[in-house]
Amino acid sequence: MAFGDSDVDILKPRTDKRAYRRVVLPNALEVLLISDPDTDKCAASMNVSVGSFSDPDGLEGLAHFLEHMLFYASVKYPEEDSYSKYISEHGGSTNAYTASEHTNFYFEVNCDCFDEALDRFAQFFIQPLMSPDATLREIKAVDSENQKNLLSDGWRMNQLQKYLSSKGHPYHKFGTGNWETLHVKPNENEIDTREQLVKFYLENYSANIMHLVIYGKKSLDEIQAMAEEKFQGVSNNMLKCVSFHGQPCASEHLQILVKAVPVKQGHVLNFVWPITPEIRYYEKGPCTYIGHLIGHEGEGSLFFLLKKLGWATSLAAGEGDWSCEYSFFVVAIDLTDAGHEHMEDIVGLLFKYINLLKSSGVKEWIFDEIRAIRETEFHFKDKVRPIDYVSRLASNMHLYPPHDWLVGSSLPSKFCSDTIYMILNDLTPNNLRIFWESKSFKGHTDMVEPWYQTEFSVDKITDAIVQKWIDASPNDELHLPAPNLFIPTDLAIKEVQQAKYPFLLRKTSFSRLWYKPDNLFFTPKAFIEIDFSCPESRHSPDAEVLTDIFTRLLMDYLNDYAYDAQVAGLRYKISQSDFGFQLTVFGYNHKMKLLLDAIIEKVAQFEVKLERFSVIKESMVKEYENFKFRQPYQQAMYYSALILEDNSWPWNEKLEALVHLEAEDLSKFSHLLLSRTFFECYAAGNIGPSEAETLVIDIEKILFHSPKHMCKPLFSSQFLTNRIVKLQTARSHFYPVQCLNQDNENSALLFYVQVDLDDLVLNIKLQLFVLVAKQPAFHQLRTVEQLGYIAILMQRNDSGIRGLQFIVQSTVKDPGQLDERVEAFLKMFEDKLCALSIEEFENNVNALIEMKLEKHKNLREESLFYWQEIVDGTFIFDRKEAEVAALRKLTREDLIEFFDTYIKVGSPQRKKLSVQVFGGRHSSEYNGAVCNEHDSSVYCIDDIFSFRKSQALYGSVRGGIGLVRL
C-alpha cells in the first residue's frame, strides 16, 4: 500500500485527456502515474539521482558503465539480455543515458505485455546480477561507444570546456569511460572493477533518491497497484541526494580565449559565462528572456547584422550545461571565413547588443509575448511517444515540485526585471570564456586535451582588450525586435468532414491536391507539404548542386521576415527533394496562409544576391569537404545508396561542380528549373477543403498564370522516377573501400540483402523476420562477440525496393571479418528460426500487428505517413490495415520459406551487397581485400558507375499524374 498519496494539483495542458497521480511508496520511491485509455504503448522511466559526477577517482565512467550493466540480467530473470529480448519481441524499445547528476532508464512495450515488462524493468533496481563474465564484455562496449565519439567535434569541445575548469570540481571529469579507465588502470592499481561497480550500486542507488513514471492504459488505481507490487522491493538506503557545491570555474578559468583545432572544416565561436542557474528562478525565466533576444534573427538583431556583414551563418543563445548549483550561458556562432577574420568585431558587437539590453531596460511586453507563445505551445502540445514522454517527466521530477512536473521550466509566468538583470549583469567581459574553433589554428597551439587529444592554446583577455574590441566594432544600428505578428489568436477548431484517409480533392495539369481533414487530434494546427517536380533538377551533378543552392537561398532570404513565424510555432522548410524541391509548413493554422504566400512570392521573384550566394557556396563547400569525417558506418550507407540508386551523383563530383559554379550560373539555372514544373500538394489538419483549394489555386496563379508565365506544366514524358539496381541472384556483391578519414580507427560493414519490389505479403514477411531476428542479432554481434557499439539489423526501403541490412562498426574486426560474423549469425539463426514454436511465432505476429495498429500520436506523424505514400507513388493509404489482414493469414512455414528463399546463406535466390569500409586500424587488410581472388559467386565492384550501367533495374512504383483519377 502506498503511503503519502497526494492529491496535489499537477498542471496539465487543457487539451490533455490523460489522468495523473502522484504517490510515494513505503520505501520512499516517488511515482508519477499516468492513465491513458487511448494509448497503444505502455511505458516507464526510472530516474536515479546519481550520475558521472559521482564517479570515484581513478574509475572514470563507472556510473555510465553501471547503466550498461543493469540491462544484462537479474536474480529473478537470470538469462542474459532477456530484458531487452522481451521488450523487442513485444513491439517495444528500451534505452538509458547517464548525465552528470542523474541516470535515466526507460522503455515502452505493447500494452498486453506491460505487466511482465515492468517487472523485468523493476529488477534493475532490486537484484541485478552484474556477472563477472558480462563485466569485461560490457567494458569493451563502453570503450567502443567512446571510440565512436573520439572524432566528434561536439564531444571534443564539450570535454575541452570541462578540462579547462577546476580539477577539484566534478565538472572537470571525463564521464564516458573507456578501456583504460575501467580496466587497464584499475588492474595496474589492483582494483577490481566489478567489486567497485557493485559497491557503487549499493552506495548510490536508493529508492528515496529515485523517481519513477509509469504510463499505462489501465485506470490510475490499477497502475498504482502495479507500482506497489513491482517496486516495493527497491531498497531504501535513506541516502541524501548528493549536491556538488561550488563553481566549476575559478578566476584562472575566466577571461580566457581558447583556440582549438576541430576535426571538421569550419569556424565556430562559443561565448560562455558562468551564471546563476535559471532552475532557481524557472517561473521567472531570465535565461529564456535573454536567450530569446540575443538569439533573435529578425531585423535589428545581432544575427541580422552579422549575416548582413557576411560574417555568420547561424547563432544560438541560451543556457548550456547546468545543475542546481552552477550554470553557463552560451552564445554559439558559426562563422564564415570573413567572420573568422573579424572575430574581434564580433565580440564587440555581441557586447554592444548585451549593453543595449541593459540600457533599454527589461521589457514586460517582450516577456508577455514569450509567455503567450509558451502558453499556447503548452496547452496545445502534441502527444509524443510514451517512451519519450516518461523519460522527460522522470528527469523533471527531481528538479521541480509536483505541480510543475509536466511543464518544467518551459512556461515562464512571473515577470521580474530584477532577476533578468541579475543574469544580464553576469554577461560581462571579466566573467567570459571564449572558445574559438578553426582548423587554421593547426600548428599554432601548445596544449593537448588528454581524453580526445584536441589541440588548443589559451590566451588571457582583459576588460581593456574587450573594451577596445567593442569600441572598434561597426556602428550599424542594433535594436530590439518589433512585436511578433505571427502569434496566433484564433485557436478555434473548425468543423470539417469525416474522412479516414486522404483523398484527391483537385487535379489540374499544374498540380494535384490531396486533402485529409483532422478527425483525430482536434488541435488548431495544419500540415502543408508541397513537392515541386522539376526535371532540370537532377540531370547532372551541377544541376543537383544548383537546386540545393536555390533552396538554401530561399530559406536565407525568408529568414529575416519568417523567423517570427518559427518563434510563434509556425515552422517551415524548403529543401531539395528527389525530383526537385519541397516545401513544408506546419503549425498553427491561423496565420499559415500569410507565411505560405510570402514563401511562394519569394519563389516567383527569385533572384541571386551575389553576397548571399558566396556565403551559401562557402558553407556548402565545407559541408562536402567534411563528408570524409562522417562515421564509417555512415560512409557505408552512402556507398550502398550510390551503388543501388541509378540516378545519383557522388559527393566528390558535386564538390568539384560546386567549386566552379558562380552566381550567374544559378541565375540562369533558376529560370530553367522553374520553366516546367508540376506540384503535388498535401493539406491536412484544421483546414477546410475550400481553404486547401484556395491555397493551391493561389500558387497556380502566381507561378503559372501571372503576366510573366514563369512556369509551364510538365509534359507527361517528363515525370521523374527513381530506379534501383536489381542485384543478381546467387551472388554476393562486394565493395571494399578505404574510410575517407584514415585517422578514424573504426571500420564498418553494411550487409544488405535485397528482397523485391513493394508487395504487401512480402513486406510483412520481411518485417516479421526483422522483428524476430533483431534482438538475437544485437545480442550475438554486440553483447556476445563484442564486435562494436553499433550493431543493427533493420529494414530498408529504396524507392519501393525492400530489403534488410546489418550495420556493424568496429575497431576489433576488419570489415571482411565482420561480414563472416554476420554470415555465421545467419547460419546459426536458421536453426533457431526452424525451432521457433507455434506459440512464439504467434506472439511475434501479434506483437507486429499491435505495432501496425498503433495510432498516430499527432498530426505531423500522421501526415508524414500519408505523404510518404504520395511521394512514393504507391497511394496505399490503408497499408497498415492491409498488412494486418495479411499478417493474420501468415504461417510459421511462410516465414521459414521466406527466409530460405531470400536470406538463407547459399540460397540460389539471395541477392547480397557487402559494403566494407576499412578504417585506419585495418588499412593493411584493405589491401588484401582488393587484391584477393574471388570465386564466380562473388562480384567484386571495382567501379560503382560501370557496375550500375551493367545491371538491370527494377521498375518504378511511381508513375505520372494520369495514374490517379478524381
C-alpha positions, 0 to 999 in steps of 0.5 A: 500500500502506498503511503503519502498519496497526494492529491496535489494539483499537477498542471496539465495542458487543457487539451490533455485527456490523460489522468495523473497521480502522484504517490510515494511508496513505503520505501520512499520511491516517488511515482508519477502515474499516468492513465491513458485509455487511448494509448497503444504503448505502455511505458516507464522511466526510472530516474536515479539521482546519481550520475558521472559526477559521482564517479570515484577517482581513478574509475572514470565512467563507472556510473555510465558503465553501471547503466550498461550493466543493469540491462544484462540480467537479474536474480529473478530473470537470470538469462542474459539480455532477456530484458531487452529480448522481451521488450523487442519481441513485444513491439517495444524499445528500451534505452538509458543515458547517464548525465552528470547528476542523474541516470535515466532508464526507460522503455515502452512495450505493447500494452498486453505485455506491460505487466511482465515488462515492468517487472523485468524493468523493476529488477534493475533496481532490486537484484541485478546480477552484474556477472563477472563474465558480462563485466569485461564484455560490457567494458569493451562496449563502453570503450567502443561507444567512446571510440565512436565519439573520439572524432566528434567535434561536439564531444571534443569541445564539450570535454575541452570546456570541462578540462579547462575548469577546476580539477577539484570540481566534478565538472572537470571529469571525463564521464564516458569511460573507456578501456583504460579507465575501467580496466587497464588502470584499475588492474595496474592499481589492483582494483577490481572493477566489478567489486567497485561497480557493485559497491557503487550500486549499493552506495548510490542507488536508493529508492528515496533518491529515485523517481519513477513514471509509469504510463499505462492504459489501465485506470490510475488505481490499477497502475498504482497497484502495479507500482506497489507490487513491482517496486516495493522491493527497491531498497531504501538506503535513506541516502541524501541526494548528493549536491556538488557545491561550488563553481566549476570555474575559478578566476584562472578559468575566466577571461580566457580565449581558447583556440582549438583545432576541430576535426571538421572544416569550419569556424565556430565561436562559443561565448560562455559565462558562468551564471546563476542557474535559471532552475532557481528562478524557472517561473521567472525565466531570465535565461529564456528572456535573454536567450530569446533576444540575443538569439533573435534573427529578425531585423535589428538583431545581432544575427541580422547584422552579422549575416548582413556583414557576411560574417555568420551563418547561424547563432544560438543563445541560451543556457548550456550545461547546468545543475542546481548549483552552477550554470553557463550561458552560451552564445554559439556562432558559426562563422564564415571565413570573413567572420573568422577574420573579424572575430574581434568585431564580433565580440564587440558587437555581441557586447554592444547588443548585451549593453543595449539590453541593459540600457533599454531596460527589461521589457514586460511586453517582450516577456508577455509575448514569450509567455503567450507563445509558451502558453499556447505551445503548452496547452496545445502540445502534441502527444509524443511517444510514451517512451519519450514522454516518461523519460522527460517527466522522470528527469523533471521530477527531481528538479521541480515540485509536483505541480510543475512536473509536466511543464518544467521550466518551459512556461515562464509566468512571473515577470521580474526585471530584477532577476533578468538583470541579475543574469544580464549583469553576469554577461560581462567581459571579466566573467567570459570564456571564449572558445574559438574553433578553426582548423587554421589554428593547426600548428599554432597551439601548445596544449593537448586535451588528454581524453580526445587529444584536441589541440588548443592554446589559451590566451588571457583577455582583459576588460581593456582588450574587450573594451577596445574590441567593442569600441572598434566594432561597426556602428550599424544600428542594433535594436530590439525586435518589433512585436511578433505578428505571427502569434496566433489568436484564433485557436478555434477548431473548425468543423470539417468532414469525416474522412479516414484517409486522404483523398484527391480533392483537385487535379489540374495539369499544374498540380494535384491536391490531396486533402485529409481533414483532422478527425483525430487530434482536434488541435488548431494546427495544419500540415502543408507539404508541397513537392515541386517536380522539376526535371532540370533538377537532377540531370547532372551533378551541377544541376543537383548542386544548383537546386540545393543552392536555390533552396538554401537561398530561399530559406536565407532570404525568408529568414529575416521576415519568417523567423517570427513565424518559427518563434510563434510555432509556425515552422517551415522548410524548403529543401531539395527533394528527389525530383526537385524541391519541397516545401513544408509548413506546419503549425498553427493554422491561423496565420499559415496562409500569410507565411505560405504566400510570402514563401511562394512570392519569394519563389516567383521573384527569385533572384541571386544576391551575389553576397548571399550566394558566396556565403551559401557556396562557402558553407556548402563547400565545407559541408562536402569537404567534411563528408570524409569525417562522417562515421564509417558506418555512415560512409557505408550507407552512402556507398550502398545508396550510390551503388543501388540508386541509378540516378545519383551523383557522388559527393566528390563530383558535386564538390568539384561542380560546386567549386566552379559554379558562380552566381550567374550560373544559378541565375540562369539555372533558376529560370530553367528549373522553374520553366516546367514544373508540376506540384503535388500538394498535401493539406491536412489538419484544421483546414477546410477543403475550400481553404486547401483549394484556395491555397493551391489555386493561389500558387497556380496563379502566381507561378503559372498564370501571372503576366510573366508565365514563369512556369509551364506544366510538365509534359507527361514524358517528363515525370521523374522516377527513381530506379534501383539496381536489381542485384543478381541472384546467387551472388554476393556483391562486394565493395571494399573501400578505404574510410575517407578519414584514415585517422578514424580507427573504426571500420564498418560493414553494411550487409544488405540483402535485397528482397523485391519490389513493394508487395504487401505479403512480402513486406510483412514477411520481411518485417516479421523476420526483422522483428524476430531476428533483431534482438538475437542479432544485437545480442550475438554481434554486440553483447556476445562477440563484442564486435562494436557499439553499433550493431543493427539489423533493420529494414530498408526501403529504396524507392519501393525496393525492400530489403534488410541490412546489418550495420556493424562498426568496429575497431576489433574486426576488419570489415571482411571479418565482420561480414563472416560474423554476420554470415555465421549469425545467419547460419546459426539463426536458421536453426533457431528460426526452424525451432521457433514454436507455434506459440512464439511465432504467434506472439511475434505476429501479434506483437507486429500487428499491435505495432501496425495498429498503433495510432498516430500520436499527432498530426505531423506523424500522421501526415508524414505517413500519408505523404510518404505514400504520395511521394512514393507513388504507391497511394496505399493509404490503408497499408497498415490495415492491409498488412494486418489482414495479411499478417493474420493469414501468415504461417510459421512455414511462410516465414521459414520459406521466406527466409530460405528463399531470400536470406538463407546463406547459399540460397540460389535466390539471395541477392547480397551487397557487402559494403566494407569500409576499412578504417585506419586500424585495418588499412593493411587488410584493405589491401588484401581485400582488393587484391584477393581472388574471388570465386564466380559467386562473388562480384567484386565492384571495382567501379560503382558507375560501370557496375550500375550501367551493367545491371538491370533495374527494377521498375518504378512504383511511381508513375505520372499524374494520369495514374490517379483519377478524381 
